[in-house]
Amino acid sequence: MPELDSSPPTLRRDLGLVQATALNMIDMVGIGPFVVLPLVMHLMGPYFLLAWLVGAALAVVDGMVWAELGAAYPEAGGSYRFLKLAYGEAKWGRLMSFLYVWQTLVQAPLVVASGAIGFAQYFGYLVPLTEWWQPKLVSGAVVLVLIALLYRRIDDIGRLGVLLWLGVLGLMGWLIFGGLTHANHTVAWLPAGGISELPGLLFSVALGQAAVKTIYSYLGYYNVCHLGGEIREPERVIPRSIFLSILGIAALYLLLNWSVGTVIPWQQAQHSEFIVSTFVETIYGSTAAKLATALVLWVAFASLFAVLLGYSRIPYAAAADGEFLPVFAKVHPTKQFPHVSLLVLGGVGFVFSLLFRLGEVITAILAMRILVQFVGQAVGLVILRRRRGTTGLPFRMPLYPLPVIIAIAVWLLIFWSTGPAFMLSGLVVIGAGVVVFLFWSRRLGRWPFEQ
């Protein structure tokens, strides 16, 4: 009789470059560009394309930080591992990584909720949702279906991710083609005199607020780092998938915005709740607009699929490391994925989708994450380089440390642009996390309470 394998189940490295890039891109697109596009036009007027360029530039610069860390430390949890290694696994690294996981328990469900709420908004174009509870019913149902689809093996998820990705590319290609063949307006990147001709302080403030919206639409280029423990040849695949997804999505976003702006004047487009539906209806009629709306819903669902997949690995990684509640470390005995983490984040996302509105959720997501994850991680990369050097790094960012300096400066500017209320909410979440960390550490008898 053969011996039974009593070792605990582990994650499988079954995701290649195509699957990793597909999961990144569907995470990035989501409902974001379709609900954010009118908001950016409202803030930026005829120069709305500039805000999308700023978002792409920040994604490239910050992507260098993620690529270097992800290739060097390809483990489940992404930023959790990076922060712990950078700031010291015994002391401050425990605090920083705990704060990241703490924030994830709040902001990951908020991200899921934002996509589900946006899904319900566009669903209202197909089926009028006149009662207050109907959009909430739709958004809640979306989250429940997501959990059911993700409750399976990672290789099955990789194939499903590629299928959803094809839907993303199909929709974007159709919209861009429509704009190219039906353009009747011009779109300005900048005034004829260049940047010097732009308005002064008020324009800078508007650009900062618009950049908050566009950056939200670019978030997700790092999703592959959360899945580092399930990537084949991670030292090669992770950096390539990050930059391929950023460049691909940036091109699609710019072409999409240009296409919409050349068909519908920005003065009109800024007031549309269903800008994609309005755009297609203007060109092809109401039947085609309904089909386009259905594809938008496909894209939104695909993004949420990738988002919840990646975030579910973060509490798992922390718990498996002994730094979070042990129940989150459980891996499904046959399907080999962190099912408790998935169910908890999905369940909280379901509740949030019933409670909040879209606009406030988008800004809150950024305000909550910037200081610990993005700024803290960029500083952490500098610390790791000084401590461990660069010998043996699979990927080294060009022009170091300039990308790090730019990333930190821009992230801090974006944090300020979210406004006092959202800045305070982000600081409150961090403060609450510090308190919980101290109680947790005291219970475990660890730093700063070790005997």
C-alpha positions in Angstrom: 0.0 0.0 0.0 1.6 3.3 -1.0 2.4 5.9 1.7 0.0 8.8 1.9 1.7 12.3 1.6 1.1 14.0 4.9 2.8 17.3 3.9 0.6 20.3 3.8 -0.6 21.5 0.4 1.4 24.3 -1.3 0.8 26.8 -4.1 1.5 25.6 -7.6 3.7 27.5 -10.1 1.4 27.1 -13.2 1.1 30.7 -14.5 3.2 31.7 -17.5 3.8 35.1 -19.2 0.6 35.1 -21.3 -1.6 34.2 -18.3 0.3 36.7 -15.9 0.0 39.5 -18.4 -3.7 38.7 -19.1 -4.5 38.8 -15.3 -2.6 42.1 -14.9 -4.4 43.7 -17.8 -7.9 42.6 -16.9 -7.2 43.8 -13.3 -6.2 47.2 -14.7 -9.1 47.8 -17.1 -12.1 46.8 -15.1 -14.9 49.4 -14.9 -12.4 52.1 -14.1 -11.9 53.8 -17.5 -15.5 53.7 -18.4 -16.8 55.5 -15.3 -13.7 57.7 -14.8 -13.5 59.0 -18.4 -16.3 61.6 -18.0 -15.0 62.7 -14.6 -11.6 63.4 -16.1 -13.1 65.4 -18.9 -15.1 67.4 -16.4 -11.9 68.3 -14.5 -9.5 68.8 -17.4 -11.7 70.2 -20.1 -10.2 69.8 -23.6 -6.8 68.6 -22.2 -8.2 65.4 -20.6 -5.6 63.3 -22.4 -2.9 64.9 -20.4 -4.2 63.3 -17.2 -4.1 59.8 -18.8 -0.5 60.4 -19.8 0.4 61.4 -16.2 -1.3 58.2 -14.9 0.7 56.1 -17.4 4.0 57.8 -16.5 3.5 57.1 -12.8 2.6 53.5 -13.5 5.8 53.0 -15.5 8.0 54.6 -12.9 6.3 52.7 -10.0 6.3 49.6 -12.1 10.1 49.6 -12.0 10.0 49.3 -8.2 7.5 46.4 -8.4 9.5 44.7 -11.2 12.8 44.8 -9.2 11.2 43.5 -6.0 8.9 41.0 -7.7 11.7 39.4 -9.7 14.0 39.2 -6.7 11.4 38.0 -4.2 8.7 36.0 -6.1 6.5 34.9 -3.3 2.8 35.0 -2.5 1.7 38.2 -0.9 3.7 40.8 -3.0 4.1 43.9 -0.9 3.7 41.9 2.4 7.0 40.1 1.7 8.7 43.2 0.2 8.0 45.4 3.2 8.9 42.8 5.7 12.3 42.1 4.1 13.1 45.7 3.5 12.4 47.0 7.0 13.7 43.9 8.9 11.8 40.7 9.6 12.2 40.9 13.4 11.2 44.6 14.1 10.0 47.4 11.9 9.4 45.1 8.9 6.8 43.2 11.0 4.9 46.5 11.6 5.1 47.7 8.0 4.0 44.3 6.6 1.2 44.0 9.2 -0.1 47.4 8.3 -0.2 46.4 4.6 -2.2 43.3 5.4 -4.4 45.3 7.8 -5.1 47.8 5.0 -5.8 44.9 2.6 -8.6 43.6 4.8 -10.3 47.0 4.2 -9.1 48.3 0.8 -9.2 45.0 -1.1 -13.0 44.6 -0.4 -13.4 48.3 -1.3 -11.7 47.7 -4.7 -14.0 44.7 -5.2 -17.0 46.8 -4.2 -16.0 49.7 -6.5 -16.0 47.3 -9.5 -19.3 45.7 -8.5 -21.0 49.1 -8.0 -19.7 50.3 -11.4 -21.0 47.0 -12.9 -24.4 47.8 -11.5 -24.3 51.4 -12.8 -23.7 50.2 -16.4 -26.2 47.3 -16.0 -28.8 50.1 -15.5 -28.4 51.0 -19.2 -29.7 47.5 -20.1 -32.3 47.1 -17.4 -33.5 50.3 -15.6 -32.8 50.0 -11.9 -35.4 52.4 -10.5 -35.7 51.2 -6.9 -32.9 52.0 -4.4 -32.3 48.4 -3.6 -32.0 47.1 -7.2 -28.4 48.3 -7.9 -27.3 46.8 -4.6 -28.9 43.5 -5.5 -26.9 43.5 -8.8 -23.6 44.5 -7.2 -24.0 41.9 -4.4 -24.8 39.2 -6.8 -21.7 40.0 -8.9 -19.4 39.5 -5.8 -21.1 36.1 -5.0 -20.6 34.8 -8.5 -16.9 35.9 -8.4 -16.3 33.9 -5.2 -17.9 30.9 -6.8 -15.7 31.1 -10.0 -12.5 31.6 -8.0 -13.1 28.6 -5.8 -11.0 26.3 -8.0 -7.4 25.4 -8.9 -4.9 28.0 -10.2 -4.3 26.4 -13.6 -8.0 26.5 -14.3 -8.1 30.2 -13.2 -5.2 31.0 -15.6 -7.1 29.6 -18.6 -10.3 31.4 -17.5 -8.3 34.6 -17.1 -7.1 34.5 -20.7 -10.6 34.0 -21.9 -11.8 37.0 -20.0 -8.8 39.0 -21.3 -9.9 38.3 -24.9 -13.2 40.0 -24.1 -11.3 43.0 -22.8 -9.2 43.4 -25.9 -12.3 42.8 -28.1 -14.3 45.6 -26.5 -11.4 48.1 -26.5 -10.6 47.3 -30.1 -14.2 47.8 -31.2 -14.5 51.2 -29.4 -11.2 52.4 -30.8 -12.1 51.4 -34.4 -15.4 53.2 -34.0 -13.6 56.4 -33.1 -11.1 56.1 -35.9 -13.8 55.6 -38.5 -16.3 58.2 -37.2 -14.2 61.1 -35.9 -15.8 64.5 -36.4 -14.0 66.6 -33.7 -10.4 67.3 -32.9 -8.9 66.5 -29.5 -6.1 68.7 -28.0 -3.2 67.1 -26.1 -1.9 70.6 -25.1 -2.5 74.2 -26.1 -0.7 75.3 -29.3 1.9 77.0 -27.2 2.7 73.9 -25.2 2.8 73.5 -21.4 3.6 77.1 -20.9 0.2 78.1 -22.2 -1.7 76.0 -19.6 -3.6 77.8 -16.8 -1.7 78.2 -13.5 -2.5 76.9 -10.0 -6.1 76.0 -10.6 -5.2 73.8 -13.5 -2.5 72.1 -11.4 -5.1 71.3 -8.8 -7.5 70.0 -11.4 -4.7 67.9 -12.9 -3.9 66.4 -9.5 -7.6 65.5 -8.9 -7.9 64.1 -12.4 -4.7 62.1 -11.9 -6.3 60.4 -8.9 -9.0 59.1 -11.2 -6.7 58.0 -14.0 -4.2 56.3 -11.6 -7.1 54.4 -10.2 -7.8 53.1 -13.7 -4.1 52.0 -14.1 -3.8 50.2 -10.7 -3.3 46.5 -11.1 0.0 46.4 -13.1 1.5 44.8 -9.9 -1.1 42.0 -9.5 1.4 39.5 -10.7 3.5 40.2 -7.7 0.7 39.1 -5.4 0.8 35.8 -7.3 4.6 35.5 -7.2 4.4 32.0 -5.6 2.3 30.7 -8.5 4.4 32.1 -11.5 6.7 30.0 -13.6 10.2 31.5 -14.1 9.2 34.5 -12.0 12.5 36.3 -12.4 11.8 36.7 -16.1 8.0 36.6 -16.3 7.2 39.2 -13.5 9.0 42.2 -14.9 7.9 41.5 -18.5 4.3 41.1 -17.5 4.3 44.3 -15.5 5.7 46.5 -18.4 3.7 44.7 -21.1 0.5 45.3 -19.2 1.3 49.0 -18.5 2.3 49.8 -22.1 -0.6 47.9 -23.5 -3.2 49.4 -21.3 -1.8 52.9 -21.7 -2.1 52.6 -25.4 -5.7 51.3 -25.1 -6.7 54.1 -22.7 -5.2 56.9 -24.8 -6.8 55.6 -28.0 -10.2 55.0 -26.2 -10.2 58.6 -24.8 -9.2 60.0 -28.2 -11.9 58.0 -29.9 -14.6 59.1 -27.6 -13.5 62.8 -27.7 -13.5 62.8 -31.5 -17.0 61.6 -31.7 -18.7 63.2 -28.7 -17.5 66.7 -27.6 -16.0 66.7 -24.1 -18.6 69.3 -23.1 -21.3 66.7 -23.7 -19.3 63.6 -22.7 -18.5 64.9 -19.2 -22.2 64.6 -18.2 -22.8 61.0 -19.4 -23.2 58.2 -16.8 -22.9 55.5 -19.6 -20.3 57.2 -21.8 -19.4 53.9 -23.7 -23.1 53.2 -24.3 -23.7 56.8 -25.5 -20.6 56.7 -27.7 -21.6 53.5 -29.5 -25.2 54.6 -29.7 -24.1 57.8 -31.4 -22.2 55.8 -34.0 -24.1 52.5 -34.5 -27.5 52.9 -32.8 -29.2 51.5 -29.7 -28.8 47.8 -30.5 -25.1 48.1 -30.8 -25.0 50.2 -27.7 -26.6 47.4 -25.7 -24.1 45.0 -27.0 -21.2 47.4 -26.0 -22.8 47.7 -22.6 -22.8 44.0 -22.2 -19.1 43.9 -23.1 -18.4 46.6 -20.6 -20.0 44.4 -18.0 -17.8 41.5 -19.2 -14.7 43.6 -18.7 -15.8 44.8 -15.3 -16.4 41.3 -14.2 -13.1 40.1 -15.6 -11.2 42.8 -13.7 -12.9 41.9 -10.4 -12.0 38.3 -11.1 -8.2 39.2 -11.2 -8.5 41.6 -8.3 -10.0 39.2 -5.8 -7.7 36.4 -7.0 -4.5 38.5 -6.3 -5.6 40.0 -3.0 -6.7 36.7 -1.5 -3.1 35.7 -1.5 -2.0 38.5 0.8 -3.6 37.5 4.2 -2.7 33.9 3.3 1.0 34.9 2.9 1.0 36.8 6.2 -0.7 34.0 8.1 1.6 31.3 6.6 4.5 33.5 7.9 3.0 33.4 11.4 2.2 37.1 11.4 -1.6 37.0 11.0 -4.5 34.9 12.2 -3.6 31.2 11.5 -7.0 30.5 9.8 -6.0 32.6 6.8 -3.1 30.2 6.1 -5.4 27.3 5.3 -5.0 25.9 1.8 -7.8 23.9 0.2 -6.8 20.2 0.6 -7.6 19.3 -3.1 -7.8 22.5 -5.1 -4.7 24.0 -3.4 -5.6 27.6 -3.0 -6.1 29.8 0.1 -9.9 29.4 0.4 -10.4 31.0 3.8 -8.7 34.2 2.6 -10.8 34.3 -0.5 -14.0 33.8 1.4 -13.3 36.5 3.9 -12.2 39.2 1.5 -15.1 38.3 -0.9 -17.6 38.3 2.0 -16.5 41.8 3.2 -16.5 43.0 -0.4 -20.1 41.8 -0.7 -21.1 43.8 2.4 -19.2 46.9 1.1 -20.9 46.7 -2.3 -24.2 47.1 -0.5 -23.1 50.1 1.6 -21.0 52.6 -0.4 -21.2 54.8 -3.5 -18.7 54.7 -6.3 -17.1 58.2 -6.3 -16.1 58.2 -2.7 -14.8 54.6 -2.9 -12.4 55.4 -5.7 -10.6 58.2 -3.8 -10.7 56.4 -0.5 -8.9 53.4 -2.1 -5.9 55.5 -3.1 -5.8 57.6 0.1 -5.6 54.4 2.2 -2.9 52.7 0.2 -0.3 55.3 -0.8 1.7 55.8 2.4 2.3 52.2 3.4 2.2 50.4 0.2 3.5 52.7 -2.6 5.7 55.2 -0.7 6.8 52.6 2.0 7.7 50.1 -0.7 9.8 52.5 -2.8 11.7 53.6 0.3 12.1 49.9 1.2 13.7 49.1 -2.2 16.4 51.7 -1.4 17.0 50.1 2.0 17.3 46.6 0.5 19.8 47.8 -2.1 22.0 49.4 0.6 21.8 46.3 2.8 22.1 43.5 0.2 23.6 45.2 -2.9 22.5 44.6 -6.5 24.6 41.5 -7.2 22.3 38.7 -8.5 19.2 40.8 -8.9 17.3 39.4 -11.9 16.0 42.8 -12.8 17.6 46.2 -12.0 15.7 49.4 -12.7 17.4 51.8 -15.1 18.5 55.3 -13.9 18.4 54.3 -10.2 17.5 56.1 -7.9 15.7 58.6 -10.2 12.6 56.4 -10.7 12.3 55.9 -6.9 12.5 59.6 -6.2 9.9 60.5 -8.9 7.6 57.7 -7.6 7.7 58.9 -4.0 7.2 62.6 -4.9 4.3 61.9 -7.2 2.6 59.5 -4.8 2.8 62.1 -2.1 1.3 64.7 -4.4 -1.5 62.3 -5.3 -2.1 61.7 -1.6 -2.4 65.4 -1.0 -4.7 65.7 -4.0 -7.3 63.3 -2.4 -8.2 66.1 0.0 -8.2 66.5 3.8 -11.1 64.1 4.5 -9.7 61.2 2.6 -6.1 61.9 3.8 -7.4 61.7 7.4 -9.3 58.5 6.7 -6.1 56.9 5.4 -4.2 58.0 8.5 -6.9 56.7 10.7 -6.7 53.3 9.1 -2.9 53.3 9.6 -3.3 54.4 13.2 -5.9 51.7 13.9 -3.5 49.1 12.4 -0.7 50.2 14.6 -2.9 49.7 17.7 -4.0 46.3 16.5 -0.4 45.4 15.8 0.7 46.3 19.3 -2.0 44.2 20.9 -1.2 41.3 18.5 2.5 41.5 19.3 1.9 41.7 23.0 -0.2 38.6 22.8 2.6 36.8 20.9 5.3 38.2 23.1 7.2 39.6 20.1 8.8 42.9 19.3 8.4 45.4 20.8 7.2 43.3 23.8 9.7 40.5 23.7 11.1 39.3 27.0 
